């Protein structure tokens, strides 16, 4: 019997996440495979971002 | 196409009216739409916005409120940030909408 795979969720941050965003993200990540991409740091690798979006089941683009 | 649960998060009243209108558009397309007013940031509740809110509710969506007391005459469903998080776990699409509220106070002429 195969186990159900956890949902893959990607969080993209346009700016430093606030405490409220961190709270929501922590709840959303529970029992899930979560990744994050910070657009506000350095020079973002957009090729990698596109690949991460395709790999994820759900993407949330925060402020 | 299967109906999706769509949450539109609105932390800045500058975009709240647009967010409500966008949610109504999704409801018209047979999705379950839930605009969320956050931090007591409410739009101008004109008759137009109030009608949009009523239409969203009529189409099996809801209009949610996290933080702050909404003005009289508008019925919103209040919930905590943690309750919102639990509801977002069931969402198909989560849209943090518009821009965050600016940290610098606007000049009085632009305050509204």
Backbone of each chain as nested JSON, in Angstrom:
{
  "chains": [
    {"id": "A", "residues": [
      {"number": 1, "name": "UNK", "atoms": {"N": [0.843, -1.19, 0.0], "CA": [0.0, 0.0, 0.0], "C": [0.883, 1.246, 0.0]}},
      {"number": 2, "name": "UNK", "atoms": {"N": [0.666, 2.148, -0.942], "CA": [1.53, 3.324, -1.025], "C": [1.024, 4.439, -0.112]}},
      {"number": 3, "name": "UNK", "atoms": {"N": [1.99, 5.122, 0.509], "CA": [1.615, 6.247, 1.366], "C": [1.424, 7.489, 0.51]}},
      {"number": 4, "name": "UNK", "atoms": {"N": [0.5, 8.331, 0.935], "CA": [0.268, 9.572, 0.197], "C": [1.443, 10.516, 0.418]}},
      {"number": 5, "name": "UNK", "atoms": {"N": [1.957, 11.079, -0.667], "CA": [3.097, 11.987, -0.534], "C": [2.636, 13.325, 0.028]}},
      {"number": 6, "name": "UNK", "atoms": {"N": [3.484, 13.946, 0.871], "CA": [3.09, 15.261, 1.401], "C": [3.061, 16.302, 0.291]}},
      {"number": 7, "name": "UNK", "atoms": {"N": [2.191, 17.253, 0.457], "CA": [2.072, 18.336, -0.515], "C": [3.358, 19.177, -0.524]}},
      {"number": 8, "name": "UNK", "atoms": {"N": [3.788, 19.555, -1.721], "CA": [4.971, 20.427, -1.842], "C": [4.494, 21.869, -1.998]}},
      {"number": 9, "name": "UNK", "atoms": {"N": [4.915, 22.706, -1.064], "CA": [4.479, 24.106, -1.088], "C": [5.709, 25.018, -1.17]}},
      {"number": 10, "name": "UNK", "atoms": {"N": [5.618, 26.021, -2.007], "CA": [6.71, 26.979, -2.195], "C": [6.24, 28.368, -1.762]}},
      {"number": 11, "name": "UNK", "atoms": {"N": [7.039, 29.016, -0.933], "CA": [6.744, 30.39, -0.526], "C": [7.75, 31.326, -1.188]}},
      {"number": 12, "name": "UNK", "atoms": {"N": [7.249, 32.281, -1.927], "CA": [8.103, 33.284, -2.557], "C": [7.888, 34.598, -1.801]}},
      {"number": 13, "name": "UNK", "atoms": {"N": [8.976, 35.173, -1.314], "CA": [8.87, 36.412, -0.531], "C": [9.411, 37.587, -1.338]}},
      {"number": 14, "name": "UNK", "atoms": {"N": [8.596, 38.598, -1.49], "CA": [9.053, 39.812, -2.177], "C": [9.813, 40.726, -1.208]}},
      {"number": 15, "name": "UNK", "atoms": {"N": [9.471, 40.625, 0.074], "CA": [10.169, 41.414, 1.099], "C": [10.284, 40.556, 2.354]}},
      {"number": 16, "name": "UNK", "atoms": {"N": [11.026, 41.066, 3.322], "CA": [11.195, 40.346, 4.591], "C": [9.824, 40.008, 5.168]}},
      {"number": 17, "name": "UNK", "atoms": {"N": [9.535, 38.727, 5.44], "CA": [8.199, 38.38, 5.935], "C": [7.92, 38.959, 7.325]}},
      {"number": 18, "name": "UNK", "atoms": {"N": [6.703, 39.463, 7.499], "CA": [6.298, 40.009, 8.797], "C": [5.978, 38.85, 9.743]}},
      {"number": 19, "name": "UNK", "atoms": {"N": [5.732, 39.184, 11.008], "CA": [5.368, 38.142, 11.981], "C": [4.077, 37.437, 11.57]}},
      {"number": 20, "name": "UNK", "atoms": {"N": [3.121, 38.193, 11.04], "CA": [1.858, 37.582, 10.608], "C": [2.087, 36.587, 9.478]}},
      {"number": 21, "name": "UNK", "atoms": {"N": [2.92, 36.983, 8.54], "CA": [3.216, 36.074, 7.419], "C": [3.924, 34.823, 7.94]}},
      {"number": 22, "name": "UNK", "atoms": {"N": [4.863, 35.017, 8.864], "CA": [5.57, 33.854, 9.427], "C": [4.599, 32.902, 10.118]}},
      {"number": 23, "name": "UNK", "atoms": {"N": [3.615, 33.468, 10.839], "CA": [2.618, 32.628, 11.509], "C": [1.818, 31.825, 10.49]}},
      {"number": 24, "name": "UNK", "atoms": {"N": [1.355, 32.499, 9.446], "CA": [0.562, 31.803, 8.425], "C": [1.398, 30.732, 7.72]}},
      {"number": 25, "name": "UNK", "atoms": {"N": [2.651, 31.07, 7.42], "CA": [3.53, 30.112, 6.729], "C": [3.767, 28.882, 7.606]}},
      {"number": 26, "name": "UNK", "atoms": {"N": [3.998, 29.094, 8.909], "CA": [4.222, 27.952, 9.806], "C": [3.019, 27.015, 9.825]}},
      {"number": 27, "name": "UNK", "atoms": {"N": [1.828, 27.579, 9.822], "CA": [0.614, 26.74, 9.816], "C": [0.491, 26.023, 8.464]}},
      {"number": 28, "name": "UNK", "atoms": {"N": [0.746, 26.758, 7.388], "CA": [0.633, 26.15, 6.051], "C": [1.65, 25.029, 5.85]}},
      {"number": 29, "name": "UNK", "atoms": {"N": [2.819, 25.158, 6.46], "CA": [3.891, 24.177, 6.241], "C": [3.716, 22.898, 7.031]}},
      {"number": 30, "name": "UNK", "atoms": {"N": [2.821, 22.903, 7.993], "CA": [2.662, 21.739, 8.863], "C": [2.357, 20.48, 8.028]}},
      {"number": 31, "name": "UNK", "atoms": {"N": [3.128, 19.427, 8.254], "CA": [2.957, 18.135, 7.554], "C": [3.177, 18.259, 6.052]}},
      {"number": 32, "name": "UNK", "atoms": {"N": [3.868, 19.278, 5.621], "CA": [4.092, 19.456, 4.189], "C": [5.579, 19.624, 3.904]}},
      {"number": 33, "name": "UNK", "atoms": {"N": [5.939, 19.434, 2.643], "CA": [7.312, 19.645, 2.21], "C": [7.416, 21.081, 1.697]}},
      {"number": 34, "name": "UNK", "atoms": {"N": [8.065, 21.937, 2.471], "CA": [8.041, 23.371, 2.176], "C": [9.402, 23.884, 1.713]}},
      {"number": 35, "name": "UNK", "atoms": {"N": [9.369, 24.784, 0.738], "CA": [10.582, 25.479, 0.302], "C": [10.271, 26.97, 0.234]}},
      {"number": 36, "name": "UNK", "atoms": {"N": [11.332, 27.773, 0.203], "CA": [11.119, 29.216, 0.118], "C": [12.133, 29.84, -0.828]}},
      {"number": 37, "name": "UNK", "atoms": {"N": [11.744, 30.979, -1.382], "CA": [12.617, 31.719, -2.294], "C": [12.484, 33.192, -1.951]}},
      {"number": 38, "name": "UNK", "atoms": {"N": [13.62, 33.832, -1.659], "CA": [13.599, 35.226, -1.213], "C": [14.027, 36.15, -2.352]}},
      {"number": 39, "name": "UNK", "atoms": {"N": [13.054, 36.829, -2.909], "CA": [13.342, 37.726, -4.038], "C": [14.099, 38.979, -3.602]}},
      {"number": 40, "name": "UNK", "atoms": {"N": [14.029, 39.291, -2.318], "CA": [14.6, 40.56, -1.846], "C": [16.081, 40.443, -1.482]}},
      {"number": 41, "name": "UNK", "atoms": {"N": [16.635, 39.258, -1.622], "CA": [18.041, 39.076, -1.264], "C": [18.902, 38.953, -2.508]}},
      {"number": 42, "name": "UNK", "atoms": {"N": [19.891, 39.823, -2.627], "CA": [20.861, 39.708, -3.704], "C": [20.241, 39.718, -5.086]}},
      {"number": 43, "name": "UNK", "atoms": {"N": [20.84, 38.936, -5.972], "CA": [20.36, 38.855, -7.356], "C": [19.661, 37.504, -7.524]}},
      {"number": 44, "name": "UNK", "atoms": {"N": [18.338, 37.501, -7.609], "CA": [17.621, 36.217, -7.628], "C": [17.922, 35.408, -8.888]}},
      {"number": 45, "name": "UNK", "atoms": {"N": [17.981, 34.106, -8.714], "CA": [18.157, 33.195, -9.844], "C": [16.755, 32.807, -10.337]}},
      {"number": 46, "name": "UNK", "atoms": {"N": [16.284, 33.495, -11.366], "CA": [14.905, 33.279, -11.81], "C": [14.719, 31.929, -12.496]}},
      {"number": 47, "name": "UNK", "atoms": {"N": [15.783, 31.41, -13.115], "CA": [15.683, 30.066, -13.702], "C": [15.38, 29.044, -12.607]}},
      {"number": 48, "name": "UNK", "atoms": {"N": [16.063, 29.206, -11.491], "CA": [15.827, 28.292, -10.373], "C": [14.405, 28.473, -9.832]}},
      {"number": 49, "name": "UNK", "atoms": {"N": [13.955, 29.734, -9.771], "CA": [12.606, 29.999, -9.269], "C": [11.559, 29.311, -10.146]}},
      {"number": 50, "name": "UNK", "atoms": {"N": [11.714, 29.429, -11.455], "CA": [10.753, 28.79, -12.371], "C": [10.728, 27.287, -12.141]}},
      {"number": 51, "name": "UNK", "atoms": {"N": [11.903, 26.689, -11.999], "CA": [11.977, 25.24, -11.763], "C": [11.295, 24.881, -10.441]}},
      {"number": 52, "name": "UNK", "atoms": {"N": [11.521, 25.707, -9.424], "CA": [10.906, 25.433, -8.116], "C": [9.384, 25.53, -8.197]}},
      {"number": 53, "name": "UNK", "atoms": {"N": [8.895, 26.486, -9.002], "CA": [7.44, 26.624, -9.156], "C": [6.866, 25.382, -9.836]}},
      {"number": 54, "name": "UNK", "atoms": {"N": [7.553, 24.897, -10.869], "CA": [7.066, 23.691, -11.557], "C": [7.112, 22.478, -10.633]}},
      {"number": 55, "name": "UNK", "atoms": {"N": [8.102, 22.428, -9.742], "CA": [8.237, 21.281, -8.844], "C": [7.191, 21.292, -7.733]}},
      {"number": 56, "name": "UNK", "atoms": {"N": [6.683, 22.477, -7.408], "CA": [5.765, 22.601, -6.267], "C": [4.327, 22.294, -6.679]}},
      {"number": 57, "name": "UNK", "atoms": {"N": [3.565, 21.804, -5.703], "CA": [2.124, 21.618, -5.932], "C": [1.391, 22.949, -5.784]}},
      {"number": 58, "name": "UNK", "atoms": {"N": [1.891, 23.781, -4.882], "CA": [1.258, 25.076, -4.644], "C": [2.335, 26.127, -4.376]}},
      {"number": 59, "name": "UNK", "atoms": {"N": [2.157, 27.305, -4.951], "CA": [3.084, 28.42, -4.71], "C": [2.301, 29.595, -4.14]}},
      {"number": 60, "name": "UNK", "atoms": {"N": [2.848, 30.194, -3.106], "CA": [2.253, 31.415, -2.553], "C": [3.287, 32.524, -2.685]}},
      {"number": 61, "name": "UNK", "atoms": {"N": [2.911, 33.583, -3.372], "CA": [3.811, 34.706, -3.568], "C": [3.432, 35.809, -2.587]}},
      {"number": 62, "name": "UNK", "atoms": {"N": [4.183, 35.882, -1.498], "CA": [3.887, 36.863, -0.442], "C": [4.393, 38.228, -0.846]}},
      {"number": 63, "name": "UNK", "atoms": {"N": [3.959, 39.241, -0.064], "CA": [4.328, 40.615, -0.391], "C": [5.822, 40.798, -0.287]}}
    ]},
    {"id": "B", "residues": [
      {"number": 1, "name": "UNK", "atoms": {"N": [-14.517, 22.849, -15.396], "CA": [-13.415, 23.06, -14.457], "C": [-13.949, 22.999, -13.026]}},
      {"number": 2, "name": "UNK", "atoms": {"N": [-13.217, 22.302, -12.169], "CA": [-13.654, 22.178, -10.78], "C": [-13.561, 23.525, -10.071]}},
      {"number": 3, "name": "UNK", "atoms": {"N": [-14.49, 23.752, -9.179], "CA": [-14.469, 24.996, -8.406], "C": [-13.296, 24.99, -7.436]}},
      {"number": 4, "name": "UNK", "atoms": {"N": [-12.652, 26.118, -7.307], "CA": [-11.504, 26.225, -6.4], "C": [-11.835, 27.163, -5.24]}},
      {"number": 5, "name": "UNK", "atoms": {"N": [-11.137, 26.923, -4.129], "CA": [-11.248, 27.837, -2.985], "C": [-10.127, 28.867, -3.097]}},
      {"number": 6, "name": "UNK", "atoms": {"N": [-10.517, 30.12, -3.216], "CA": [-9.543, 31.189, -3.467], "C": [-9.609, 32.214, -2.339]}},
      {"number": 7, "name": "UNK", "atoms": {"N": [-8.478, 32.408, -1.663], "CA": [-8.391, 33.396, -0.581], "C": [-7.569, 34.584, -1.062]}},
      {"number": 8, "name": "UNK", "atoms": {"N": [-8.113, 35.769, -0.907], "CA": [-7.42, 36.994, -1.305], "C": [-7.137, 37.799, -0.043]}},
      {"number": 9, "name": "UNK", "atoms": {"N": [-5.854, 37.902, 0.313], "CA": [-5.463, 38.541, 1.572], "C": [-5.216, 40.034, 1.339]}},
      {"number": 10, "name": "UNK", "atoms": {"N": [-5.838, 40.866, 2.16], "CA": [-5.848, 42.318, 1.926], "C": [-5.367, 43.079, 3.173]}},
      {"number": 11, "name": "UNK", "atoms": {"N": [-4.054, 43.316, 3.293], "CA": [-3.546, 44.022, 4.475], "C": [-3.516, 45.536, 4.316]}},
      {"number": 12, "name": "UNK", "atoms": {"N": [-3.964, 46.043, 3.181], "CA": [-3.852, 47.476, 2.886], "C": [-5.165, 47.935, 2.263]}},
      {"number": 13, "name": "UNK", "atoms": {"N": [-5.826, 48.869, 2.916], "CA": [-7.152, 49.258, 2.432], "C": [-7.109, 49.909, 1.053]}},
      {"number": 14, "name": "UNK", "atoms": {"N": [-5.92, 50.37, 0.656], "CA": [-5.8, 50.943, -0.686], "C": [-6.209, 49.937, -1.763]}},
      {"number": 15, "name": "UNK", "atoms": {"N": [-6.023, 48.653, -1.456], "CA": [-6.299, 47.616, -2.445], "C": [-7.524, 46.787, -2.081]}},
      {"number": 16, "name": "UNK", "atoms": {"N": [-8.154, 47.102, -0.962], "CA": [-9.238, 46.251, -0.465], "C": [-10.445, 46.248, -1.408]}},
      {"number": 17, "name": "UNK", "atoms": {"N": [-10.784, 47.409, -1.942], "CA": [-11.91, 47.461, -2.872], "C": [-11.641, 46.62, -4.114]}},
      {"number": 18, "name": "UNK", "atoms": {"N": [-10.414, 46.732, -4.655], "CA": [-10.033, 45.922, -5.817], "C": [-10.081, 44.441, -5.472]}},
      {"number": 19, "name": "UNK", "atoms": {"N": [-9.608, 44.109, -4.266], "CA": [-9.584, 42.705, -3.856], "C": [-10.981, 42.117, -3.763]}},
      {"number": 20, "name": "UNK", "atoms": {"N": [-11.901, 42.895, -3.214], "CA": [-13.298, 42.442, -3.114], "C": [-13.878, 42.253, -4.511]}},
      {"number": 21, "name": "UNK", "atoms": {"N": [-13.605, 43.198, -5.377], "CA": [-14.108, 43.109, -6.756], "C": [-13.525, 41.882, -7.47]}},
      {"number": 22, "name": "UNK", "atoms": {"N": [-12.226, 41.621, -7.258], "CA": [-11.592, 40.446, -7.867], "C": [-12.203, 39.159, -7.329]}},
      {"number": 23, "name": "UNK", "atoms": {"N": [-12.471, 39.14, -6.025], "CA": [-13.1, 37.961, -5.428], "C": [-14.484, 37.731, -6.034]}},
      {"number": 24, "name": "UNK", "atoms": {"N": [-15.217, 38.822, -6.222], "CA": [-16.54, 38.688, -6.839], "C": [-16.412, 38.106, -8.249]}},
      {"number": 25, "name": "UNK", "atoms": {"N": [-15.388, 38.555, -8.97], "CA": [-15.157, 38.015, -10.312], "C": [-14.924, 36.516, -10.286]}},
      {"number": 26, "name": "UNK", "atoms": {"N": [-14.174, 36.044, -9.299], "CA": [-13.939, 34.597, -9.176], "C": [-15.219, 33.867, -8.801]}},
      {"number": 27, "name": "UNK", "atoms": {"N": [-16.02, 34.487, -7.934], "CA": [-17.297, 33.867, -7.542], "C": [-18.209, 33.721, -8.757]}},
      {"number": 28, "name": "UNK", "atoms": {"N": [-18.195, 34.73, -9.609], "CA": [-19.014, 34.676, -10.832], "C": [-18.547, 33.526, -11.729]}},
      {"number": 29, "name": "UNK", "atoms": {"N": [-17.25, 33.197, -11.651], "CA": [-16.705, 32.085, -12.442], "C": [-16.863, 30.743, -11.723]}},
      {"number": 30, "name": "UNK", "atoms": {"N": [-17.76, 30.696, -10.738], "CA": [-18.084, 29.456, -10.019], "C": [-16.995, 28.962, -9.077]}},
      {"number": 31, "name": "UNK", "atoms": {"N": [-16.146, 29.877, -8.612], "CA": [-15.182, 29.499, -7.584], "C": [-15.687, 29.999, -6.229]}},
      {"number": 32, "name": "UNK", "atoms": {"N": [-15.132, 29.418, -5.155], "CA": [-15.458, 29.88, -3.814], "C": [-14.449, 30.967, -3.44]}},
      {"number": 33, "name": "UNK", "atoms": {"N": [-14.903, 32.179, -3.3], "CA": [-13.987, 33.308, -3.107], "C": [-14.093, 33.867, -1.685]}},
      {"number": 34, "name": "UNK", "atoms": {"N": [-12.935, 34.131, -1.103], "CA": [-12.886, 34.632, 0.273], "C": [-11.905, 35.798, 0.391]}},
      {"number": 35, "name": "UNK", "atoms": {"N": [-12.346, 37.023, 0.181], "CA": [-11.459, 38.156, 0.495], "C": [-11.297, 38.286, 2.011]}},
      {"number": 36, "name": "UNK", "atoms": {"N": [-10.079, 38.637, 2.442], "CA": [-9.787, 38.724, 3.887], "C": [-9.263, 40.118, 4.203]}},
      {"number": 37, "name": "UNK", "atoms": {"N": [-10.029, 40.904, 4.954], "CA": [-9.532, 42.192, 5.448], "C": [-8.637, 41.914, 6.647]}},
      {"number": 38, "name": "UNK", "atoms": {"N": [-7.411, 42.448, 6.604], "CA": [-6.46, 42.17, 7.686], "C": [-6.097, 43.457, 8.42]}},
      {"number": 39, "name": "UNK", "atoms": {"N": [-5.803, 43.324, 9.699], "CA": [-5.314, 44.427, 10.54], "C": [-6.278, 45.598, 10.606]}},
      {"number": 40, "name": "UNK", "atoms": {"N": [-7.559, 45.351, 10.47], "CA": [-8.51, 46.455, 10.532], "C": [-8.385, 47.413, 9.373]}},
      {"number": 41, "name": "UNK", "atoms": {"N": [-7.862, 46.935, 8.257], "CA": [-7.702, 47.789, 7.074], "C": [-8.906, 47.592, 6.164]}},
      {"number": 42, "name": "UNK", "atoms": {"N": [-9.858, 48.474, 6.29], "CA": [-11.102, 48.321, 5.535], "C": [-11.169, 49.341, 4.405]}},
      {"number": 43, "name": "UNK", "atoms": {"N": [-11.822, 48.955, 3.324], "CA": [-11.995, 49.903, 2.229], "C": [-13.071, 50.915, 2.612]}},
      {"number": 44, "name": "UNK", "atoms": {"N": [-13.297, 51.857, 1.773], "CA": [-14.487, 52.689, 1.939], "C": [-15.682, 51.8, 1.634]}},
      {"number": 45, "name": "UNK", "atoms": {"N": [-16.555, 51.625, 2.61], "CA": [-17.704, 50.752, 2.383], "C": [-18.815, 51.534, 1.693]}},
      {"number": 46, "name": "UNK", "atoms": {"N": [-18.588, 51.827, 0.451], "CA": [-19.621, 52.487, -0.345], "C": [-20.717, 51.468, -0.638]}},
      {"number": 47, "name": "UNK", "atoms": {"N": [-21.806, 51.944, -1.161], "CA": [-22.893, 51.03, -1.537], "C": [-22.388, 49.99, -2.536]}},
      {"number": 48, "name": "UNK", "atoms": {"N": [-21.5, 50.426, -3.419], "CA": [-20.94, 49.533, -4.429], "C": [-20.161, 48.382, -3.781]}},
      {"number": 49, "name": "UNK", "atoms": {"N": [-19.268, 48.715, -2.83], "CA": [-18.469, 47.674, -2.162], "C": [-19.378, 46.764, -1.339]}},
      {"number": 50, "name": "UNK", "atoms": {"N": [-20.335, 47.36, -0.627], "CA": [-21.255, 46.569, 0.196], "C": [-22.053, 45.591, -0.664]}},
      {"number": 51, "name": "UNK", "atoms": {"N": [-22.49, 46.056, -1.825], "CA": [-23.219, 45.165, -2.741], "C": [-22.327, 44.018, -3.201]}},
      {"number": 52, "name": "UNK", "atoms": {"N": [-21.064, 44.347, -3.511], "CA": [-20.133, 43.291, -3.93], "C": [-19.97, 42.239, -2.844]}},
      {"number": 53, "name": "UNK", "atoms": {"N": [-19.851, 42.7, -1.596], "CA": [-19.71, 41.774, -0.463], "C": [-20.953, 40.882, -0.362]}},
      {"number": 54, "name": "UNK", "atoms": {"N": [-22.112, 41.478, -0.479], "CA": [-23.356, 40.691, -0.406], "C": [-23.426, 39.658, -1.536]}},
      {"number": 55, "name": "UNK", "atoms": {"N": [-22.98, 40.072, -2.722], "CA": [-23.025, 39.137, -3.859], "C": [-22.066, 37.965, -3.644]}},
      {"number": 56, "name": "UNK", "atoms": {"N": [-20.891, 38.255, -3.079], "CA": [-19.938, 37.164, -2.798], "C": [-20.587, 36.154, -1.849]}},
      {"number": 57, "name": "UNK", "atoms": {"N": [-21.263, 36.669, -0.82], "CA": [-21.927, 35.77, 0.138], "C": [-23.056, 34.995, -0.534]}},
      {"number": 58, "name": "UNK", "atoms": {"N": [-23.796, 35.664, -1.421], "CA": [-24.886, 34.992, -2.134], "C": [-24.364, 33.837, -2.98]}},
      {"number": 59, "name": "UNK", "atoms": {"N": [-23.115, 33.953, -3.418], "CA": [-22.55, 32.915, -4.295], "C": [-21.662, 31.958, -3.512]}},
      {"number": 60, "name": "UNK", "atoms": {"N": [-22.023, 31.697, -2.262], "CA": [-21.399, 30.687, -1.397], "C": [-19.958, 31.008, -1.024]}},
      {"number": 61, "name": "UNK", "atoms": {"N": [-19.537, 32.252, -1.21], "CA": [-18.246, 32.675, -0.688], "C": [-18.461, 33.32, 0.674]}},
      {"number": 62, "name": "UNK", "atoms": {"N": [-17.441, 33.994, 1.173], "CA": [-17.581, 34.714, 2.438], "C": [-16.542, 35.831, 2.462]}},
      {"number": 63, "name": "UNK", "atoms": {"N": [-16.789, 36.819, 3.281], "CA": [-15.842, 37.919, 3.431], "C": [-15.358, 37.899, 4.876]}},
      {"number": 64, "name": "UNK", "atoms": {"N": [-14.047, 37.75, 5.05], "CA": [-13.468, 37.487, 6.365], "C": [-12.756, 38.719, 6.908]}},
      {"number": 65, "name": "UNK", "atoms": {"N": [-12.626, 38.733, 8.223], "CA": [-12.028, 39.87, 8.907], "C": [-11.055, 39.369, 9.971]}},
      {"number": 66, "name": "UNK", "atoms": {"N": [-9.794, 39.769, 9.861], "CA": [-8.794, 39.398, 10.869], "C": [-8.275, 40.669, 11.512]}},
      {"number": 67, "name": "UNK", "atoms": {"N": [-8.649, 40.915, 12.756], "CA": [-8.182, 42.099, 13.468], "C": [-9.065, 43.3, 13.223]}},
      {"number": 68, "name": "UNK", "atoms": {"N": [-9.314, 44.045, 14.271], "CA": [-10.114, 45.263, 14.15], "C": [-11.596, 44.971, 14.101]}},
      {"number": 69, "name": "UNK", "atoms": {"N": [-12.346, 46.008, 14.435], "CA": [-13.812, 45.896, 14.402], "C": [-14.324, 46.552, 13.13]}},
      {"number": 70, "name": "UNK", "atoms": {"N": [-15.028, 45.822, 12.303], "CA": [-15.557, 46.444, 11.076], "C": [-16.61, 47.488, 11.413]}},
      {"number": 71, "name": "UNK", "atoms": {"N": [-16.766, 48.468, 10.543], "CA": [-17.775, 49.498, 10.782], "C": [-19.179, 48.893, 10.826]}},
      {"number": 72, "name": "UNK", "atoms": {"N": [-20.086, 49.634, 11.455], "CA": [-21.481, 49.158, 11.513], "C": [-22.076, 49.106, 10.111]}},
      {"number": 73, "name": "UNK", "atoms": {"N": [-22.994, 48.182, 9.951], "CA": [-23.694, 48.089, 8.674], "C": [-23.067, 47.123, 7.69]}},
      {"number": 74, "name": "UNK", "atoms": {"N": [-21.89, 46.558, 8.049], "CA": [-21.244, 45.575, 7.166], "C": [-20.999, 44.303, 7.965]}},
      {"number": 75, "name": "UNK", "atoms": {"N": [-21.547, 43.209, 7.506], "CA": [-21.378, 41.949, 8.236], "C": [-20.213, 41.159, 7.654]}},
      {"number": 76, "name": "UNK", "atoms": {"N": [-19.166, 41.005, 8.469], "CA": [-17.996, 40.231, 8.068], "C": [-17.828, 39.075, 9.044]}},
      {"number": 77, "name": "UNK", "atoms": {"N": [-17.189, 38.017, 8.606], "CA": [-16.928, 36.877, 9.476], "C": [-15.566, 37.056, 10.122]}},
      {"number": 78, "name": "UNK", "atoms": {"N": [-15.548, 37.273, 11.442], "CA": [-14.284, 37.515, 12.141], "C": [-13.604, 36.206, 12.516]}},
      {"number": 79, "name": "UNK", "atoms": {"N": [-12.292, 36.189, 12.414], "CA": [-11.527, 35.036, 12.854], "C": [-10.116, 35.483, 13.216]}},
      {"number": 80, "name": "UNK", "atoms": {"N": [-9.405, 34.633, 13.958], "CA": [-8.047, 34.979, 14.375], "C": [-7.067, 34.628, 13.256]}},
      {"number": 81, "name": "UNK", "atoms": {"N": [-5.832, 35.107, 13.411], "CA": [-4.809, 34.814, 12.409], "C": [-4.571, 33.299, 12.315]}},
      {"number": 82, "name": "UNK", "atoms": {"N": [-4.596, 32.635, 13.478], "CA": [-4.374, 31.189, 13.482], "C": [-5.528, 30.462, 12.787]}},
      {"number": 83, "name": "UNK", "atoms": {"N": [-6.749, 30.928, 13.036], "CA": [-7.904, 30.32, 12.353], "C": [-7.823, 30.541, 10.851]}},
      {"number": 84, "name": "UNK", "atoms": {"N": [-7.344, 31.727, 10.463], "CA": [-7.157, 31.984, 9.036], "C": [-6.14, 31.001, 8.454]}},
      {"number": 85, "name": "UNK", "atoms": {"N": [-5.042, 30.802, 9.18], "CA": [-4.019, 29.854, 8.715], "C": [-4.593, 28.466, 8.483]}},
      {"number": 86, "name": "UNK", "atoms": {"N": [-5.423, 28.015, 9.425], "CA": [-6.033, 26.675, 9.267], "C": [-6.931, 26.649, 8.035]}},
      {"number": 87, "name": "UNK", "atoms": {"N": [-7.656, 27.723, 7.801], "CA": [-8.524, 27.765, 6.619], "C": [-7.703, 27.807, 5.339]}},
      {"number": 88, "name": "UNK", "atoms": {"N": [-6.566, 28.495, 5.387], "CA": [-5.721, 28.584, 4.189], "C": [-5.156, 27.222, 3.797]}},
      {"number": 89, "name": "UNK", "atoms": {"N": [-5.048, 26.313, 4.761], "CA": [-4.544, 24.966, 4.439], "C": [-5.471, 24.25, 3.455]}},
      {"number": 90, "name": "UNK", "atoms": {"N": [-6.727, 24.631, 3.459], "CA": [-7.691, 23.994, 2.553], "C": [-7.84, 24.769, 1.245]}},
      {"number": 91, "name": "UNK", "atoms": {"N": [-7.086, 25.853, 1.102], "CA": [-7.239, 26.692, -0.087], "C": [-6.534, 26.074, -1.292]}},
      {"number": 92, "name": "UNK", "atoms": {"N": [-7.115, 26.271, -2.453], "CA": [-6.441, 25.892, -3.698], "C": [-5.516, 27.014, -4.157]}},
      {"number": 93, "name": "UNK", "atoms": {"N": [-5.946, 28.236, -3.936], "CA": [-5.162, 29.4, -4.368], "C": [-5.153, 30.43, -3.235]}},
      {"number": 94, "name": "UNK", "atoms": {"N": [-3.958, 30.919, -2.905], "CA": [-3.809, 31.975, -1.893], "C": [-3.172, 33.176, -2.582]}},
      {"number": 95, "name": "UNK", "atoms": {"N": [-3.848, 34.307, -2.532], "CA": [-3.35, 35.504, -3.219], "C": [-3.126, 36.624, -2.206]}},
      {"number": 96, "name": "UNK", "atoms": {"N": [-1.874, 36.827, -1.757], "CA": [-1.575, 38.049, -1.002], "C": [-1.656, 39.218, -1.984]}},
      {"number": 97, "name": "UNK", "atoms": {"N": [-2.644, 40.078, -1.829], "CA": [-3.028, 41.013, -2.893], "C": [-2.48, 42.421, -2.664]}},
      {"number": 98, "name": "UNK", "atoms": {"N": [-2.082, 43.058, -3.73], "CA": [-1.628, 44.447, -3.656], "C": [-0.293, 44.588, -2.957]}},
      {"number": 99, "name": "UNK", "atoms": {"N": [-0.097, 45.715, -2.334], "CA": [1.13, 45.96, -1.587], "C": [0.816, 46.018, -0.105]}},
      {"number": 100, "name": "UNK", "atoms": {"N": [1.839, 45.734, 0.708], "CA": [1.659, 45.892, 2.152], "C": [1.452, 47.37, 2.465]}},
      {"number": 101, "name": "UNK", "atoms": {"N": [0.904, 47.622, 3.654], "CA": [0.727, 49.001, 4.055], "C": [2.097, 49.662, 4.201]}},
      {"number": 102, "name": "UNK", "atoms": {"N": [2.204, 50.902, 3.724], "CA": [3.493, 51.583, 3.827], "C": [3.819, 51.871, 5.285]}},
      {"number": 103, "name": "UNK", "atoms": {"N": [5.108, 51.922, 5.584], "CA": [5.518, 52.136, 6.971], "C": [5.532, 53.618, 7.336]}},
      {"number": 104, "name": "UNK", "atoms": {"N": [5.684, 54.49, 6.319], "CA": [5.664, 55.929, 6.593], "C": [4.238, 56.455, 6.45]}},
      {"number": 105, "name": "UNK", "atoms": {"N": [3.836, 57.322, 7.365], "CA": [2.486, 57.883, 7.308], "C": [2.359, 58.813, 6.105]}},
      {"number": 106, "name": "UNK", "atoms": {"N": [1.247, 58.705, 5.374], "CA": [1.057, 59.605, 4.23], "C": [0.696, 61.0, 4.712]}},
      {"number": 107, "name": "UNK", "atoms": {"N": [0.88, 62.015, 3.853], "CA": [0.435, 63.363, 4.231], "C": [-1.075, 63.376, 4.417]}},
      {"number": 108, "name": "UNK", "atoms": {"N": [-1.598, 64.266, 5.252], "CA": [-3.029, 64.264, 5.559], "C": [-3.921, 64.261, 4.324]}},
      {"number": 109, "name": "UNK", "atoms": {"N": [-3.514, 64.953, 3.273], "CA": [-4.341, 65.031, 2.067], "C": [-4.495, 63.665, 1.405]}},
      {"number": 110, "name": "UNK", "atoms": {"N": [-3.56, 62.746, 1.676], "CA": [-3.6, 61.42, 1.047], "C": [-4.003, 60.339, 2.046]}},
      {"number": 111, "name": "UNK", "atoms": {"N": [-4.4, 60.729, 3.243], "CA": [-4.618, 59.751, 4.309], "C": [-5.731, 58.776, 3.998]}},
      {"number": 112, "name": "UNK", "atoms": {"N": [-6.734, 59.186, 3.233], "CA": [-7.82, 58.276, 2.9], "C": [-7.538, 57.52, 1.624]}}
    ]}
  ]
}
